[in-house]
């Protein structure tokens, strides 16, 4: 069994699906090496109050782009909608909608590395429900393994045999440079609202610029909001907004998050749910339970339009197990795991034992996800498929490899890439010893 890197394990991703050693390499050596295109059904734009745009951007995260566009257009950010947040260090193409904006006003937008294409108008804003998924074209450079073409082909064969990879939440869910989002969410769930605020504002992380780390460390030690407002760099827009709020409303930690956009402030508890999901998925892998078919006690969802539909759920019993797995073989039923919230019903059987074990380890319960001091920060919970079905194609050119694959919305390309790169510890199947493998 292949055990993941320290960073992956810190985020709940304990194992790899494939046994073939990886090839190392460098991802995102340039934005052009990571290209993402949103995939939609054919939609007709026949007029309405929403202007629909396709934006092609390089080195822009979606939240910052929307903030800058709204500033240059002199409109509220609330008038701009999108389906999915995209990586920053990448070339990405996605759709956004802007309410009550004339096309001629776009001349006021002058931002670097941004191309805007007008698709039309409609009476409905762009939302997550419109998005089918994303097409990825990714280059991995500086591969370190011998005979990379053969090694990577072996990994692809394993993925195809397994019908996919574990549907982990990737590092972006927790923060690329500073993966603390789930720690903020954990503090909120535990009722430590002050701790959540200062974790977000002040917990330093090694990957940040030195100036940022120093400012955070000072606030972490002192809890002096006034001094932090003077020392925090101007590019920390969200943190400065929260500090200003705390100056005006001392110790009102529960509502300090309200200065953030609704999408951003909901990320915290969602990230902790994602961490718990990863932990549950890892424990299921360790237990040897399948991801591509159900066992008694599981909860499955069924397909709609060829994709898993989390709104169509069914508990698996001894009476329907055979029928459910017939559907699973035809990609019409899918094992799900919980994103735990205050309305979550846990599974039964072996999977239920795993879910309860993780909750005991974390000393949390579903009802804790109801944040009484600020209900908007809480979550009812939902479910997610255990297996990420994917069919990557890969071509090698010397010490570089190019991957091309489609993922449904909500899935993370990095959980595919980690199977190919691997810098791991190997637990031999027949022994308890450890050896390192790259």
N, C-alpha and C positions, 0 to 999 in steps of 0.2 A: 504494500500500500504506500502510495506517495504522499508524504506530509508536506504541507505548503510552507511558504516563507513566514518569517515572524510577523511581517506586516499583514499578510493575508489572514493569519491565525488570530491576530488582534482584532480583526473585523469579522471573525466567525467562519472564515473559509479555511477549514482545517485540511482538506484533502483535494487531490486532483482526481478526475475521472479516469484518465488514461495512465497506463503503466510505462509507456515509452519515455525514456529520459528526454528532456527538452533541449533546445538549441540556444538558450540565452538570447542575446541580441538587444538592440536598442529600438524602442518604439517612440515615435514623435520626435525624431531628430530634427524634423521641420514640420510645420503645419500641413504641408502638402502630402506628407506621409500618412495622414489620417483624414480620410475624406468620408463624409457622411451626407447622404441624400434621403430626405423624407420620402416615403412612398404612400400615396393616397389612391383611393378609388377615383375613377373618372368623375370629376365634379363639374357641374355647369354653373357658371357665374353670369346670371342674366339680369343683374341690376339689384340695387338695394342700398342700405345706408352704410354697409361695411365695405371698405376698400381692401381687396385681397392682394397681398404682395408675396413674391418669392424673394427672399433675401439670401444672397451668397456672401458669406463673411469668412474672414481669416483672422484668427487670434481674438475673437470676440466671444465671450459667454453671453447667453441670451438675455439674462437679467441686466447686464451692463449695457448691452445694445439698446434694449427697450428704454432704459433710463436716459441714454444719450439722445435717442431719437425723439422721445417725448420733450426733452429740453429744447432741442433745435426746432421742433414743430410747435413748441409752446402750448402743449396740451397735457392733460393728465395721463399718467401711465395706465390708469384704469381703462382708458379707451383702446388700449392695445392688447390683443390676445394672441396666443400661440398654442401649438399642440404639445410640444415637448422641448425641454431644455437641452441644449447641445453643448458639447465639449468646447473649451476655449482654444486650446492649442490644436487646431484642426481647421480644415476647410469644410464648411458645412453649408448646406442649402436647405432652408426650411420656409414654411409659410407663416405669415402673420396677418392679422386683420386689424384695421384701424377704423373705429366708429366715427362717422360723420366727418370724414376728411376728403377734401377735393384732391384729385390727382395732381393738380398744378402746385399744391403746397409741398410736394415732395422735393421741389427745387431748393427748399430751405435745409435739406439734409445733406451735409457735407462731412462724411466720416471716412477715415482711411480704411482700405481693404474691405470695402462694402459695395456690393452691386445690388441694385433694386430692380425687380421686374414686376410690372403691374399685370395681374392675371384677370382682374375684373372686379365686379361688385356683387354682393349678395345680401340677403336679409338676415344672415346668421353669422356670428363670429366663428373664427377658427377655434376648435377645441380638440381635446385629446380623443374624443370619440370619432373624429374624422380620420385619424392617422392609422394606417395599417401597420407601419413599422418603418425601419430604416435600412438602407443599403450601405454597406461599409466596404471601402477599398483601402486597405491598410498595408503599409510597407514596414517590415522588420529588417533592420540593418545590423551589420557586424555580428552575424551569427557565429557562435563559438564552437559548435559541435563538429565532429568529423562527418563527412558525407551528408550535409544538411538536407539535400533533396530526398534521400532515402529515409532519413530520420523523420522529417516532417510528413512525408507520405505515410509513414507508419502511424503517426499520431492521427492523421486524417482518417485512416482506415479504422482505428479504434473508435473515434467519434461516430463514424457512420454505423459501426456495429452496435454501439451503445444507444444509437438513435439520437444522440445529442450529448449535452454536458449538464452538470448540476446547475440549476437556475439561480445561482448566487446573485446577490446584489454586489456590484463592483465597487471599487474604491471611490468612484465619483459620488456615490450615494452618501458617503461620509465626509467628503472633502479631499480633493486631490493633494493640495499642499499641506493642509491642516485638518486631518481627519478626526474632528472632534464633534461633528454634528450629532452623532448618536449619543455622545456623552452629555450634551446639553439635554437631549430628549430623555435620557435616563434620569437625570436630576429632576426634570419636570415630573416624570412618572412617579418618582419617589417622594414628591411633594416638597423638594428642596428648591424652591423657586429662586431664592437668592443665589444658591449655588449654580443654578442653570444660567443665570445672567452673567455671573463672573466667569464661568467656564467659557461661555461664548465670547465675552469681551477680552479675557485676560489669560486664559491658559495658553502658554507659549508652545510652539512646535518647531523642531529643528529645521524644517524646510523653508521657513519664512525668512525674509530679509532681516538683517541684524537690527536695524532701527525698529522694526515692528516687534521683534522678540523682546528687545529691551523695554519698550513701552508696555507691552503686555506683562512682563515679569514685574515691573514696578507696581502696576495696578493689582496684580495677583497677590503681592505681598502687602500692599498698603490699603487696598480698598478705597483709595482716595480718588473719587470720581472727578473732582475739580482739577486736580493735578493731571489726571489722565486726559482730560479734554484738551489740555495745553500740549501734552507730549505725543498724543496719537497722531500718526501721519495722516495727511489730508486724503489719501487714497482709500482709507478705511471708512468709506461712507456710512455703512450700516452701523458700525461700532460708534462712530461719532454721533449719529442720530440717537442711538440709545443713551449715550452719555449725556447728551443735551436734555433728553427726557428726564433722566434721573436727577439732573441739576434742578429742573423745574418741579419734579415730583419725587422728592427724596424718599427712598426705600419702597417706592411703589414698583417692586420688581415684577409683580404679576402682569402689569400692563406695559412694561418696558418693551416687550416684544411687539406691541401694537404699532410701533413706528415702522416696522418692516412690512413689506407687501404680504398679502395673505398667502401667496404661494411659498414665500420664503419662510415665514414663521411656522407653517405647517410641516416644514421639512424636519424639524427637530425630533418630534415624537415619531414621525414616519421613519426617520433614520434609525431610531432605537428599535422600532418594530422590525426593520430590515436586518439589524444585527441579530435579533432573536431568531428571525427566519433563517439566517445563515447558520446559526448555532444548531437549530433543529435539523436543518438539512444535513449538516456535517454529522450529527449524531445518527441520523437515519443511514447515511453511508457507512459509518462505522459498524452499525448493527447488521449490515448486509441486506437491508430491505431494498427492494427494487424501486427505481424511479419511473420506469416505463410501463409498469403494470401495478395493479392495486393488490393489497392484502386486506384481509378482513379487519374492519375498524377504520380504514382510510375514508377520506372524503374526496370524491372525484367531481370534476366538472365536465360538461359535454361541449362539443364544438358547435359553433354557429358561424356560417360563412367560411368554414375551413380553419377557424382560429378558436382557441379555448375561450369559453364564455363563463366567467366567474359567477355570473348571476344564475347559472343553471347547475346547481349542486346536488349531489346525491351521496348519502352515507353508504358505505359498502358493507354488506352483511353476508352471511353464509348463503343466503337465498339468491343474491344477485351477483355474487363474485364472478362466476363463470361468464355471465352475460356482459358484465362490465369489462372484463379483460378481453373479450372478443372485440368489443368496441375500441379498447385501447390499442389492440393490434392494428386496427384500421385508422388510427389517429382520430378517433371520434370521442374518446374519453381520456381524461388526463388526471393523474394523481395531483392533489393540491396539498399545500401546507399553509398554516395560518400566519397572517400578519396580525398579531394579537392586538385586540382592542377591547373596549368594555362590553361589546356585544358578541365576542367570539365564543363559539361552541367548539371545544377541543375534540379531537378525534377519539376513537375508542381503540381497543386492542393494543398491539405493539407500538403503533404510531402515537396513540394517546399517551402511553407510558413515556415515550420520548419527550413529548410536549410538556407533560407535567414535570418531568425531571429537569428540563431547562428552566422552567418557571421557578422551581424550588432552588436551583443553583443561583438564580438571579434574585431570589427573594422578592418577586413581584407577582401580581395576580391580574387577571383581565380587568377587574374594576378599577385598578390603579391608573388606567389609561383615560379615565374621566378626570380632567384637570379642573377641579372645582373652582379654583381662584381665577381661571381664565378658560372657559369651556372651548373657545376657538382653537386652543392649542391641543386639545385631546383628540382621540380617534376611536371610532366604532370598531375598526378592524375590517379586514377582508381576507381573501385567500389568493394564493399565487401557485402556479404550476411548479412541481418539483423538478421537472426536466425541461431544459431549454433545447428544443429541437432545432437543429441547424445542419446545413450541408455545405461546409466551406470548400472552396476551390483554392488551390495554392500553387504558385509557380515560383521556381528559384532562379536567380540570376547571380551566380557567384556566391558571395556571402550575404546576399539579401533575399528576402522572400516577400511575395505579394499575395495577400489574402483577399478574397472577395466572398461576401456572404450577406444574406438578408436575416434580420432579426425582427420579431414582432415588437410592438411598442412596449416599453417598460423593461426590455432586456438590455444587458450590458455587453458590449463588444470585448471588454477587458477579460471577461470570464472565458471567452474563447481563446484570446491571445495567451493567457496564462498557461493553458494546456500545451501550447507550442514552445513557450520560452522556458518555463520551469527552472528555478534554482531551488532545489528541494533537498530534503532528507528522505531517504528511502528506508522503510521498514521491511526487511525481507519477510516473505510470507511464512517461511519455515523457522524463523529465528526471532529472538527479541532484540538483537543488536541493531545498531544504527550505522548507516554509511551515508556519505554525502554524494550527491550526483548533480551535475549541471547539464 
